[in-house]
Amino acid sequence: MENQKDITVDYAAAIPVGHHVKVCKYKTVSGDLLEGLWIKDHDTGIEYGMSHHFEDRKLVSFSKTEVWPFDVRPDLKIEIQVEGKVLRCRLMSLKVSNDWKVQTRMLIELV
């Protein structure tokens, strides 16, 4: 349908059906599109994204004491933005070789 958007991301974003979300695709100031989408659940205030949405690090190593920023990087600009109500949401684990990956798929009714 024209008033719906099918969104897929390669991370866990368990957003309940009926919640209102904003989904953004970002680009750098030099015009390069970033991989992945950033999502905000307006009903809970929870934001979902990938590490490069929050900090420009080439090598990522997580430690218990490492703190990542809450806000999206200031050098990023919104390329595409949609808002709407979640009609369906599915989290799925995918076995790729000997590793497990997570995928979230949502169907959003655009507003």
CORUR-V618044 format. One record per residue. N is the residue number from 1. RES is the residue in three letters. PHI is phi in radians with two decimals (* if undefined). PSI is psi in whole degrees, -180 to 180 (NA if undefined). D_LAST is the distance of its C-alpha to the last C-alpha in Angstrom with 1 decimal. Layout:
n,res,phi,psi,d_last
N,RES,PHI,PSI,D_LAST
N,RES,PHI,PSI,D_LAST
//
This chain:
n,res,phi,psi,d_last
1,MET,*,151,13.3
2,GLU,-1.22,-28,11.4
3,ASN,-1.65,18,7.8
4,GLN,-2.19,151,9.1
5,LYS,-2.29,130,10.6
6,ASP,-1.67,119,14.0
7,ILE,-2.03,133,15.0
8,THR,-2.26,132,18.7
9,VAL,-2.29,153,20.6
10,ASP,-1.67,47,24.3
11,TYR,-2.71,169,24.3
12,ALA,-1.42,124,23.7
13,ALA,-2.49,80,20.3
14,ALA,-1.39,86,20.5
15,ILE,-1.79,123,17.1
16,PRO,-1.09,146,17.2
17,VAL,-1.03,136,15.1
18,GLY,1.72,-16,12.7
19,HIS,-1.31,151,12.3
20,HIS,-1.68,132,9.4
21,VAL,-2.25,157,10.0
22,LYS,-2.09,133,10.2
23,VAL,-2.14,128,12.1
24,CYS,-2.21,142,14.5
25,LYS,-1.90,125,17.4
26,TYR,-1.83,158,20.2
27,LYS,-2.32,158,23.3
28,THR,-1.40,168,26.6
29,VAL,-1.11,-23,28.0
30,SER,-1.43,-3,30.2
31,GLY,1.71,0,27.3
32,ASP,-1.35,130,27.6
33,LEU,-1.29,138,24.5
34,LEU,-1.48,147,24.6
35,GLU,-1.21,141,24.6
36,GLY,1.45,167,21.8
37,LEU,-1.99,152,18.4
38,TRP,-1.85,136,17.8
39,ILE,-2.26,137,15.4
40,LYS,-2.13,127,14.9
41,ASP,-1.53,107,14.3
42,HIS,-1.14,-28,13.3
43,ASP,-1.29,-33,15.1
44,THR,-1.85,-22,18.3
45,GLY,1.48,0,18.3
46,ILE,-1.34,135,19.6
47,GLU,-1.92,141,19.2
48,TYR,-2.16,139,20.1
49,GLY,-2.98,-175,21.7
50,MET,-1.83,161,24.9
51,SER,-0.95,-38,28.0
52,HIS,-1.27,-8,27.8
53,HIS,-1.28,-25,24.5
54,PHE,-1.88,-26,26.7
55,GLU,-2.74,144,30.1
56,ASP,-1.59,85,31.8
57,ARG,-2.04,135,34.5
58,LYS,-1.39,-41,36.3
59,LEU,-2.03,129,37.9
60,VAL,-1.96,125,36.2
61,SER,-2.35,123,38.4
62,PHE,-1.56,138,37.2
63,SER,-2.31,162,39.6
64,LYS,-1.14,-24,39.5
65,THR,-1.71,-8,40.0
66,GLU,-1.26,135,37.5
67,VAL,-2.04,127,34.7
68,TRP,-1.79,149,31.5
69,PRO,-1.11,151,29.4
70,PHE,-1.34,-37,26.3
71,ASP,-1.57,152,24.6
72,VAL,-1.10,145,23.4
73,ARG,-0.88,136,26.3
74,PRO,-1.20,-17,26.6
75,ASP,-1.52,3,27.5
76,LEU,-1.67,146,24.2
77,LYS,-2.15,144,21.6
78,ILE,-1.28,125,18.0
79,GLU,-1.64,-44,18.1
80,ILE,-2.40,138,14.6
81,GLN,-2.45,134,11.5
82,VAL,-2.30,150,8.2
83,GLU,-2.32,148,6.0
84,GLY,3.09,-171,4.9
85,LYS,-1.84,134,7.5
86,VAL,-1.25,121,10.9
87,LEU,-1.65,-35,12.4
88,ARG,-2.56,148,15.6
89,CYS,-2.55,131,17.5
90,ARG,-2.37,130,21.0
91,LEU,-1.84,138,23.5
92,MET,-2.46,139,26.5
93,SER,-1.66,133,29.8
94,LEU,-2.07,131,31.3
95,LYS,-1.58,117,35.0
96,VAL,-2.08,113,35.7
97,SER,0.99,-120,39.5
98,ASN,-1.87,19,40.7
99,ASP,-2.12,150,37.6
100,TRP,-1.81,135,34.5
101,LYS,-2.07,157,31.0
102,VAL,-1.99,140,27.7
103,GLN,-2.35,137,24.4
104,THR,-1.98,134,21.0
105,ARG,-2.21,131,18.6
106,MET,-2.26,145,15.1
107,LEU,-1.91,123,12.8
108,ILE,-2.04,131,9.1
109,GLU,-1.51,116,6.6
110,LEU,-1.23,146,3.8
111,VAL,-2.05,NA,0.0
//
